Amino acid sequence: MALMPGLEPSEPVEQLFPVSPGVLADIRAFVGSLAEEAGFAEREQERIVLLTHELSANAIEHGASEVVGVRWEDTGQGVWITVSDQGVFDVGVTPGDRGRGLRIVLAMADEVTFRPGRHGEPGTVVRLRVPVRAGRAGAAAAGPALPRVLLVDGDRFAGRSLSSFLDAEGYPTVVTGSAQAGRAESVSPPRLAIVDLMTSDGLTVQLCEDLTRAGVPVLAMSILPPPENLRSSRFLRKPVHPLEVLAAVRLLTEPSGAASEVPHA
């Protein structure tokens, strides 16, 4: 198959990462730098980083390996990411039990292959392709902006990871890191607001109330129980899996009236 005009394949790049407390940050920096160098738009860079992070986190948590290998292959048509470890599965454990992160990967990537390590044959390898789509710098300008989701989260990586996941599921998302920035973005009412209540020392509780009064569905989240004065359409207790957030987003954006405010205990 011929490459798209102006897109050339590059030599594969592979690196081994000794497992340590900061290894996931190192892996994210590694693939993020490669994605930027390859000319991917920021949203696609974030998606590539999120996918690699999920694979690597699974390898570290479930692979019982001292080293994680990450391989990058830019074919011009898309990027192949391979994450490998030297672990094996315990008896009775299936690949799906390696963690729900694999389900995120299956939802966001194409052509995922999985080879589980076994006793006597150690080494688990997951390989996936991230398609080019419109993610290259210099690609044709996008059409009219779709109704967006406003995400307010002071944790930059958590916010951008969730944003990338929702984007891939068809929910264009704008991320802000403070209640003040979220208020500025909501001047043009979003389709939905997802608000971390711990952002800006809890000032987001008032933001939730203002958005709710303006008729914007609000999905509030926090590591703590919801405050008594919280006004929102739904509340999720952190830590929460992106698939649970996606289910709530779909519910709140349905034209069925499901976004009405619900009481909080």
Secondary structure as GFF3:
##gff-version 3
##sequence-region A 1 265
A	DSSP	beta_strand	13	18	.	.	.	ID=ss1
A	DSSP	alpha_helix	23	37	.	.	.	ID=ss2
A	DSSP	alpha_helix	42	62	.	.	.	ID=ss3
A	DSSP	beta_strand	67	74	.	.	.	ID=ss4
A	DSSP	beta_strand	78	85	.	.	.	ID=ss5
A	DSSP	three_ten_helix	95	98	.	.	.	ID=ss6
A	DSSP	alpha_helix	101	108	.	.	.	ID=ss7
A	DSSP	beta_strand	110	115	.	.	.	ID=ss8
A	DSSP	beta_strand	124	131	.	.	.	ID=ss9
A	DSSP	beta_strand	149	152	.	.	.	ID=ss10
A	DSSP	alpha_helix	156	168	.	.	.	ID=ss11
A	DSSP	beta_strand	173	176	.	.	.	ID=ss12
A	DSSP	alpha_helix	179	185	.	.	.	ID=ss13
A	DSSP	beta_strand	192	196	.	.	.	ID=ss14
A	DSSP	three_ten_helix	199	202	.	.	.	ID=ss15
A	DSSP	alpha_helix	204	213	.	.	.	ID=ss16
A	DSSP	beta_strand	218	222	.	.	.	ID=ss17
A	DSSP	beta_strand	234	237	.	.	.	ID=ss18
A	DSSP	alpha_helix	242	252	.	.	.	ID=ss19
###
